[in-house]
Amino acid sequence: MTTEVRSLREFKMPDVGEGLTEAEILSWYVKPGDTVTDGQVVCEVETAKAAVELPIPFNGVVEQLFFPEGATVDVGTVIISVAVAGAPDAAAPAAAPAAAVPAPAAPAAEPAEPERREVLVGYGPRTGTAQRRARRTTTTTVTATPAAPAPVAPVVPVAPVTPVVAEPAAGERPLAKPPVRKLAKDLGIDLRAVVPTGPDGVITREDVHAHASAQAAVQAAPAAAPAVVEAAEAPVPVPVTTTGDVRVPIRGVRKATAQAMVASAFTAPHVTEFVQVDVTRTMKFVRRLKESGELGRDVRVSPLLLVARALLTAIKRHPEINAQWDEAAQEIVIKGQVNLGIAAATPRGLIVPNIKDAGSKTLSGLAVALGELVDTARQGKTSPADMQGGTVTITNVGVFGVDTGTPILNPGEAAILAVGTIREMPWVHKGKVVPRQVTTLALSFDHRLVDGELGSKVLADVAALLERPKRLITWG
């Protein structure tokens, strides 16, 4: 008789973003006792650059989760152990099946196995060794939260130390994308209680919001009042009263953004210039493109698309602004292509993904790329690669009703264009004061690379193109 030898395999936090040293565990998708297969996503983590999902690189049964949701873990630290099946032990006596019971103990102590550091596809293994965190004596670390599902119902967000996976499972894990799971976690909603309406039973954001609204209506009834009071007394990561200080940890994207902005502000000498622009024709052009569908029926058209095209056209005429300062070599490096960054405000903080080689795209291609970039950012699935290599950035503060600002350069870039809100204002047009659609543009640039003449020419060109957008077709 042969006996199956089972050993423990340990999966360490990989370097998911080229040299990052830590990541925060946002969500566990498995719990001890679950069966996992090679390539299955077991958790979602957030680094200083993006939120990514981690696949397990082997088959087996989850033995232990070493950290709860919300924990920040150093790269190279074991985060999950899995019991895997080994080769049959042919030497085991056929008449003594009980000998198979203690068998897992010996393979679990193999010294060489933990040295293998599995990583995501596209990234190499991290060099050097990391001190292993002491293994806990119980496998119920992550599953030790209250078993009753009642705490999931509050109308205020639950603390991040209350993982969704800690609740008792009832059948298979609900189908939902990571951003939807994050939304449900923030709202304190058990996805198993949400009715899915998406394809193949997938839970959508609308399903979560609908469930949250239904919960709020139920809890607003007098019979539900004690539950709301109890929830308000529980610790939450956001203020629930108007008195007292609240401390919010700075980590992940916000930490990286803060460090980058400080470095940029005190390294590059910033200069900002402003211009008001009559964009009435641009707004009419946007409406025409939408109604005609000439860029494609499913292509999203917005004023930001024409602003991006205007800036790219101006850069083509003045390529010196698409540059980088090389301190070590004491050189100005004029970039061969424009990787256009679009600043995006997300729940995790400000990120700046970029469209690679945006200057070579047609207006239709730029519209598609811009739409995909925005959708990916909103879903929280922007990859680290999409946020690297930017050469110039647009920040649209107008969506918040703001007229203008003095944007800080994205580190390593020479210019950033801020677009203000579009307002109807009195304007002199053809000798008469009439209402026109007007916006304010602000261009910040690194005065080491860009002097006042170059910066002014670029800003004036963008303004001229937005005043008469048909030039976007003829200028080049």
N, C-alpha and C positions, 0 to 999 in steps of 0.2 A: 504494500500500500504506500502511495506517495502522499506527502503532506505539503501544503502550500506555505512557503515562507513569506512572511509579510515584514516589510521594513519601513522605517519612517524616512520620508523625503521632505526636506525643508526648502521653502521658497522664500528668498530674500527680497527686500525692497530694491528694485533695480533702479539704475540711473536712467530716468525716462526723458531727460532733457539736456543732455550734453553738459555734464559737469555739475549738475545740481546736487546738493548734499542731503536734502531731506524732502519729505512729502507728507501731506496730511491724508489720513484715511477718511474718505467721505462716506462710503457705504460698503458694507459687506453684503455680498449676494449669496453667500453660503454660510453654514454653521456646522459645528462638530457633528459628525454622523452622516453628513451629506456625501453622496457619491459625485466625484468630479471626473471630467475627461480632459484629455490633452487639448489645449486651446480654449477651454471654457473660461469665460470671464468670472473671476471670483470676487473682485472688488474694484471700486473706483477711487482714485487718489488725486489730490490736487498738489501740484508743484508751484513754484514761483512763476511758472509760465502758462500752465494750462491744466485742465482736468483730463485725466486719461484713465482708461480701463486696463486692468492687468489680467492677462490670461494665465492660467496655470499650465506648466509645460509637461505634465504627466497625469496618468490616470490613478485613481485610488479613492480612499475615503478620508474626509477631513478629520484629522485627529484633534487639532487645537488651533484657535485663533489667538495670537499673542498680544494683539492690541485692539482696543475698542474703537468704534467710530469716533472721529474727532481727535484722535491721537496723532501727534507729529512724530514721524519715524525717520531715523537716519538711513541713508542709502547703505545697503549691505547688511541690514539687520533682518533677522528672520521674522516674518510676519504670519506665516501659516505653515503647519506641518500636515503631511498627508501620508496615511498608511497605504503603501503600494504593494502589489503582489509581486513576489520574486519567482525565481525558477523553482520547480518542484524539487524537494529534498529527497533524492533517490536513496540516500543512506539511512533514512529513518526506518526503524524496525516496523515491519508490517503488523506485528502483534502488539505494539505499544502505541496506539494512537494518542494517548495522553501526553506523549513526549512532545507533541506539536504545540502544546499550550505555552511553554516558556520560550518558544523559538523566536518570537519577535524581539526579545530583549537584546540578543547578540547583534543582529544587523543594525539595530537602532544606534549603536555606539560606533559605527564605522567612522573613523576619523577623516577619511579622504572625501566622503560624499558631500559634506556641507561646503567644501571648497568650490564646488560648481555653483556659479551664480547665474541663474537663468535671467534673461533680459527680454525686453520687447523686440519684436522684429524691427530691424533697422538701426539698432543700437548695439555697440560692442559691450563686453563685460567690463565692469568697473575694476580698475587696477587697485592693488593693495588689499589689505584685510580689514575687517571691522570687528570690534568686540561684540560677541554674541550676548544678547540679553538673556539673563537667567530665566530658565523655563519655569513657569508657574506650576504649582503642585496639583492644580485641578484644571480640567478642561472646560469648566463652566464659567471662565472669566468673562466672555462676551455674552453668555446666555444667562447671566445671573440677575438680569433686570426682572422686575415683577412680571409674573406670568399672565396676570389678568390683562385683557385688552383694553380695560377702561381708560388708562392714562393716554391712549392714543387719541381720545376724543376732544381735548381742549381746543379752544379757539385761538390760543396763543401758541407760538412756536415752542416745540419741545427742545430741551437741551441736547446738544450734539452727543452727549455721552449715553443717550438712550437709543441704541441702534435698532433699526427696524428688524434686523434678523434675530433679535433677542426675543421677539414675541413668538408665542407658540405657533408652529406651522400647521396649516390646515390644507393639505393637498400640495400641489405644485406651486412654485413661486410665480406670482402674477407677472404677465408680460408687460414690460414698460421700458422705455429708453432711460438711460441714466439721468438726463435733465428732469424727466418726469418723476423719477424716484427721488431726486433731490428736492423737487418742489413739494412732493408729498411729505417728505421728512420735515421740511421747514414748516409746513402747515400742520404737522402732527397727525397725519392721516395714514391709516393702515390700508395699503394698496389692496389687501385681500377683501376689503369691504367696498371697494370701488367697482361699479359696473362698467366694463369696457365697451367702447363703441368703435374702436379702431379696427382695421383689417386684421383678421385672424385672432381676434380677441385681445389686441394690444390696447393698453390703457393710454389715453392721450392726456395732454394738459387740460383740455376742456372737461374731460371726465373728472379729473382731480378737483378742478375749480367748482364743478357742479356738486360734487360730493361735499366739498367744504361749505358751500352755500346751504345745502340741505342740513348739514350738522349745525350751522349757525342758527338756522330757523328753529331746529328742535331745541337747542340749548337756550334760545331766547324765551322759551315757555317757562312759566313759574316752576314747574316740577323739576326743571333742569338747573335751576339757580344754584343749588349747593355744589354741583359739579364745576360750574364756572368759577365760583369763589375758591374752591380747592385748587383749581388750575392756576388762578392768579397768584396764589401763595407759593406755588412751586418755583424753583429757580429757573430763570429763562435768560437767554443771551442778549435780550433787548430790554429797554426800560418799559415797565408796565405802570409806572406812576410818574408824576411830574416832579418829584423830589428825590434827592440822593444822586450820587455819582454812579455811573456805569462804566466799567472798563471793558473794552473790546480788544482782544489780542490782535496784534498786527502780524499776519503771516500770509503765506501763499502769494497770490497775485498782488495784493495790496502792499505787502512788504517789499516785493521786488519793484513795484511801481514807485514807492516812496524813495527807495535807494537810488533808482535810476534818475528820478526827477531832481533829487538833491545833487547828484553827480553832474547832471547836465547843466543845471542852473549855475553851479559854481565852477564849471570847466569852460563852457562855451560862452563868449560874450554875446548876449542876446540883443538884437535890435528888432523892433516891431514897427511896421508901417500899416496905415489904414487907408481905405478908400470906400466911399459909398457908391453903389452901382444901381442903375435902373435896370432891373431884370424883368421888366414887363414882357419883352419879346421872348426871353428864355422861358417864362411860365407858359406863354402861348405855344412855344415850340414843344414843351413837355406834354401839354394837352394834345397837341396834334399827333405826337408820336404814340401816345396812349390810345387815342381813338383810331388811328390808322393801322396800328399793329405792324408797322413796317419793320420793326426790330424783332418781331416775333410775337405771337399771340400770348405766350406764357412768360414773356420777358418783362421784368419790373422796370418801369421808367420813373425817375424822380429828378428833382432839380440837382441832387447830389451827383447824379450821373453826368450832367452837363458841366458841373463845376469840375469834376474829375477830368473830363475830356479837355476842358479849357486849360487846366493846370498842366496836363501832359503836353498839350500843344505849345504852351509857353515854354516848357522845359526843352522841347525839341528846338525851339528858336534860341534858347539860352542854356545850353547843356552844362555850363559851368556851375549852375546852382544845384545840379544833381551830383553832389560831391561829398567827400569825407576827409576829415583832417587826420593825417597819420603823424602822431606826436613823435613816435620813435624815429621815423625816417625824416621828420620835418618836411613832409610833402603834402600837397593837396592831391587827392585821388579823385579824378572825375570818373564816375561810374559809367560803364558801357550800356547799362539798361536801367530803366526806372522800375523799382519795386515800390508800388504805391501803397502806403499804409493808410488804413481807415481806423481812426480811434473809435472804440466801441465800449460803452459803459455796460457792464454785466453785473449780476449779483455778486460776483467774486471780486469785482474791481475793474479798473480800466485796463483794457488790452488793446494792442495795435497790430492786428494781423495785416498782411500786405498781399497785394496782387502781383505776382511775379511777372516781370517784363510787361507791365501794363501799357507802356508806350507803343508796343507792337500790335495791340489789339484794335480791332474795328470797334465802332460805337456799339454794335450789337454784342460783340464778344466782351467788351468792357461791362456792359449791362448785365450779362449773364454772370461774369466773374464777381461783380459787386453784389449781386443778389445772393450768390452762394456764400460769399464771405460773411454777409450780414446774418443770413439764416444760421450758419454754423456757429457764429459767435453767440447768437441768442440761445441756441441749444446747449451752449457750454461745451462744445466739442472741438473748439479750435485746437489744432495740434501745435506743439512747440515749433515745428518746421515752418508753419505758416506765419509765425511771429518773428522770424529771423531774417536778416538781410534786407530790411527796409531801407530806402534811400530818401524818401520824402513822404510827408504825411498830411492828411486832411482831417481836421476835427470839426464836426458839425455841431456847434453850440446852439445853433438856431432851433433845433428840435426842442430845446428847453425854454424857448421864448426869449433867449438872450441875444442882445444886439451884436456884441463883439467881446473880445477879450485879448489877452496877451499870452498866447500859448507858449509852453515850454517845449523846446526841441526834444524829439525822441532821441535818446543817446546814439551818437554816431551819425546822425543826419544833419544836413545843412539848412533845412527849411521845413516849416510847417505852416499850413494855411488854415485859418479859422474862418468858418462861414457862419454869419449871424442869421437871425430870423428874418423872414421876408415880410415886410409890412407895407400897407398902403399908405403913402405919404404924399404931401404936395410937392410937385416937381416941375421945374421949368422944362417944357417939352414943346418944341417948335414955336418958341416965343410966347407960350401961354403957361400959366400955372394950372396944372391938372393933377388929378390923383394918379400915381404910378406905383408899381410894385418895386420896392427898394430894399436892398440888403447892404450889410457892411462886411467887407473882407478885411482880415488882418493877417499879415504875413510876418512871421518871426523867422530870423535867419542868424546864422553864426557869422559874426562880423570878421572872424579870422579868414573865412573862405569867401564870403559874399560882402562886397562893399555896397554902399548906398545906391550907386548907379545900377548895378546888376539887380539888386533886390527891387528897386523901383520899377525897372523895366519889366520884370516878371509879373509883379502885381498889376501894373498898368495893362499888360497883355491879357491877363486873366479877366480883368474888368471889361476890356474892350470886347472880348469874345462873348462874355455874358450879356453885354448890352446888345450885341448883334450876333446871336448864336449861329446864324447861317454861315458865318466865317469859319465855324468849326469844320465845315466841309471843304472850304477853299484854302484855309491856312495850312501850312505844313513845312 
